[in-house]
Amino acid sequence: MLLLARGPKAKAWLWLCQLRPPVPSMTPGNEALHMRPRHFSWQGPPQGPRLRTRLLITALFGAGLGGAWLAARAEKEQRRQQQRTEALRQAAVGQGDFSLLDHQGQARCKADFRGQWVLMYFGFTHCPDICPDELEKLVQVVQQLEAKPGLPPVQPIFITVDPERDDVAAMARYVRDFHPRLLGLTGSVEQVAQASRSYRVYYSAGPKDEDQDYIVDHSIAIYLLNPDGLFTDYYGRGRSAEQIADSVQRHMAGFRSVL
């Protein structure tokens, strides 16, 4: 029996019926077509070969940037070194010759050291502290360079600025305490003055005490000469033996004879 409802309750019942889900349509094979919901899944970071490839590309990119930075730094350092060398050459330091006696009494001039790298220091044997310290540092530089295979030998030289007391015998006694190849050079007052002027070395003897002893005030620097006999660089007290050895090695690597 079909009952027709009236009133507010009947209207509500009709409205609810309209909200029912639609009946699925039937296929000819009497099979219902069901709506399958789509499933969205989050994929994690790439694994396996893809991850390794990305890591390899990142590593190669980083290595390329690092190599470019190191190359730019080396080029900048080389350019700075060339500018410094050119400025020192224009200063006309050490371009003159000298004629002195070594600690064995043999006459020596600058041409005798042509073809060798030379580290040279000006001082005096009665120096209480600075000269021994600087000569010890010079010897350490020579020893560090000797320990590196493939580098040419460096000749260490000590030139006195006190020729009145530092004769051949005094120089021989002094240099033997530092290095077997350290060469001591002395000469007359005029000869020492000429060599000192050539390298812009200042020195001045102080007043004598009651024992006739005195101190000589002088420039403090270690000079580097290349195999052409040209002044190449200098190193003050603030430079360590390691820093000087590194600088000498860079000069050796970039040396090109101009003679």
C-alpha positions in Angstrom: 0.0 0.0 0.0 1.4 3.4 -0.9 0.9 5.9 1.8 1.2 9.6 0.9 2.5 11.5 3.8 1.6 15.1 4.3 2.9 17.9 6.5 6.4 18.9 7.6 7.6 15.4 8.4 6.7 14.3 4.9 8.7 17.1 3.3 11.8 16.3 5.4 11.6 12.6 4.4 11.5 13.5 0.7 14.5 15.8 1.2 16.5 13.0 2.8 15.7 10.6 0.0 17.2 13.1 -2.5 20.5 12.9 -0.6 21.0 9.1 -1.1 24.0 8.2 -3.2 23.2 7.4 -6.8 22.7 3.8 -7.8 25.7 2.6 -9.8 24.9 2.0 -13.5 25.0 -1.6 -14.8 27.1 -2.8 -17.7 25.7 -5.2 -20.3 27.4 -8.0 -18.4 25.4 -7.0 -15.3 28.5 -5.7 -13.5 28.5 -2.5 -11.7 31.0 0.2 -12.5 32.6 1.3 -9.2 34.4 4.6 -8.8 37.9 3.8 -7.5 39.4 6.5 -5.4 42.9 7.8 -6.5 45.7 7.2 -4.0 48.5 9.8 -3.8 51.7 8.4 -2.4 54.8 10.6 -1.4 58.0 9.5 -2.9 61.0 9.9 -0.7 64.5 11.1 -1.8 66.1 9.3 -4.7 67.7 6.1 -3.9 70.3 3.9 -5.6 72.0 5.0 -8.8 70.1 8.2 -9.0 71.4 9.3 -5.6 75.0 8.3 -6.3 74.9 10.2 -9.6 73.7 13.4 -7.9 76.3 13.1 -5.2 79.0 12.5 -7.8 77.9 15.6 -9.8 77.9 17.7 -6.6 81.4 16.4 -5.6 82.8 17.1 -9.1 81.3 20.6 -9.1 82.8 21.4 -5.7 86.2 20.0 -6.7 86.0 22.2 -9.8 85.3 25.3 -7.8 88.1 24.4 -5.3 90.6 23.9 -8.1 89.7 27.2 -9.8 90.1 29.0 -6.5 93.5 27.4 -5.9 94.7 28.2 -9.4 93.5 31.8 -9.0 95.3 32.1 -5.7 98.5 30.7 -7.1 98.4 33.0 -10.1 97.8 36.0 -7.8 100.8 35.0 -5.6 103.0 34.5 -8.7 102.0 37.9 -10.0 102.7 39.5 -6.6 106.1 37.8 -6.5 107.0 39.1 -10.0 106.0 42.6 -9.1 108.1 42.5 -5.9 111.1 41.1 -7.8 110.8 43.8 -10.4 110.6 46.5 -7.8 113.7 45.1 -6.0 115.6 45.1 -9.3 114.7 48.7 -10.0 116.1 49.5 -6.5 119.6 48.6 -8.0 120.6 46.6 -4.9 123.7 44.4 -5.3 124.4 45.2 -8.9 127.9 46.2 -8.2 130.9 43.8 -7.7 132.9 43.2 -4.5 136.4 41.9 -3.8 136.9 40.2 -0.5 138.8 37.4 1.2 137.1 34.3 2.5 137.9 32.7 5.8 140.6 30.6 4.2 142.4 33.6 2.7 141.2 33.1 -0.8 140.2 36.1 -2.9 136.5 36.2 -3.8 134.3 38.3 -6.0 130.6 38.1 -6.9 131.3 36.3 -10.1 132.6 33.3 -8.1 129.1 32.6 -7.1 127.5 32.8 -10.5 125.3 29.8 -11.2 124.5 29.3 -7.5 121.7 30.5 -5.2 123.2 32.5 -2.4 121.9 33.6 1.0 124.0 36.4 2.4 124.1 38.1 5.8 126.1 41.1 6.9 127.2 41.2 10.6 130.2 40.9 12.9 131.7 38.2 15.1 131.5 40.2 18.3 127.8 40.6 18.0 126.2 39.4 21.3 122.9 38.0 20.1 121.3 39.3 16.8 124.0 38.1 14.4 124.2 34.6 15.9 120.4 34.3 15.9 120.1 35.4 12.3 123.0 33.2 11.1 121.4 30.2 12.9 118.1 31.0 11.1 120.0 31.3 7.8 121.6 27.9 8.4 118.1 26.4 9.2 116.9 27.6 5.8 119.8 26.0 4.1 119.2 22.7 5.9 115.5 22.7 5.1 116.2 23.3 1.4 118.9 20.6 1.4 116.4 18.1 2.8 114.1 18.6 -0.2 115.1 16.4 -3.2 115.6 18.0 -6.6 116.4 21.5 -5.3 119.8 23.1 -6.2 122.2 23.8 -3.3 122.2 27.2 -1.6 125.5 28.8 -0.7 125.4 30.6 2.7 127.7 33.7 3.0 128.5 35.8 6.0 130.2 39.2 5.3 131.6 41.2 8.2 130.9 44.9 8.8 133.8 45.0 11.3 136.9 44.4 9.3 139.2 45.9 12.0 138.5 42.9 14.3 137.2 40.3 11.9 140.3 39.2 10.0 140.6 35.9 8.2 141.5 33.9 11.3 138.6 35.4 13.3 136.1 34.6 10.5 137.4 31.0 10.3 136.9 30.5 14.0 133.4 32.0 13.9 131.8 30.3 10.8 132.8 26.8 11.8 130.3 26.9 14.6 127.3 27.2 12.3 127.5 25.2 9.0 130.4 23.4 7.2 129.6 25.3 4.0 129.1 28.8 5.6 131.6 31.1 3.9 133.0 34.0 5.8 134.1 37.1 3.9 136.3 40.0 5.1 138.7 42.5 3.7 140.0 46.0 4.2 137.9 48.8 5.5 137.4 50.1 2.0 136.6 46.7 0.5 134.0 46.0 3.2 132.5 49.5 2.7 132.2 48.9 -1.1 130.4 45.6 -0.6 128.1 47.1 2.0 127.2 50.1 -0.2 126.4 47.7 -3.1 123.7 46.0 -0.9 122.5 49.2 0.8 123.7 47.9 4.2 124.1 50.5 6.9 126.6 50.1 9.7 128.3 52.3 12.2 130.7 51.4 15.0 129.7 52.6 18.5 132.0 54.1 21.1 134.6 52.0 22.7 134.4 51.0 26.4 137.3 50.7 28.8 138.2 47.3 27.3 138.3 48.8 23.8 135.2 46.8 23.0 132.4 48.2 20.9 129.2 47.3 19.2 128.5 47.8 15.5 125.0 49.0 14.7 124.0 47.7 11.3 121.1 46.7 9.0 119.6 43.3 9.7 118.5 41.4 6.6 119.2 38.1 4.8 119.7 38.7 1.1 118.9 36.2 -1.7 120.9 36.2 -4.9 119.8 34.1 -7.9 122.2 32.1 -10.1 122.6 35.2 -12.4 124.2 36.9 -9.3 121.2 39.3 -9.1 119.6 40.4 -5.9 116.2 38.7 -5.8 114.8 39.2 -2.3 115.5 40.0 1.3 114.2 38.8 4.7 114.1 40.8 7.9 114.1 39.5 11.5 110.3 39.0 11.5 110.5 36.2 8.9 110.9 32.6 10.2 113.2 30.0 8.7 110.2 28.2 7.3 108.8 31.3 5.6 112.2 32.1 4.1 112.6 28.5 2.8 109.2 28.6 1.2 110.0 32.0 -0.5 113.4 30.7 -1.8 111.7 27.6 -3.2 109.1 29.8 -5.0 111.9 31.9 -6.5 113.7 28.7 -7.6 110.6 27.5 -9.3 110.0 30.7 -11.2 113.6 31.5 -12.0 114.5 32.2 -15.7 118.1 33.3 -16.5 118.4 36.7 -18.1 122.1 36.3 -18.9 
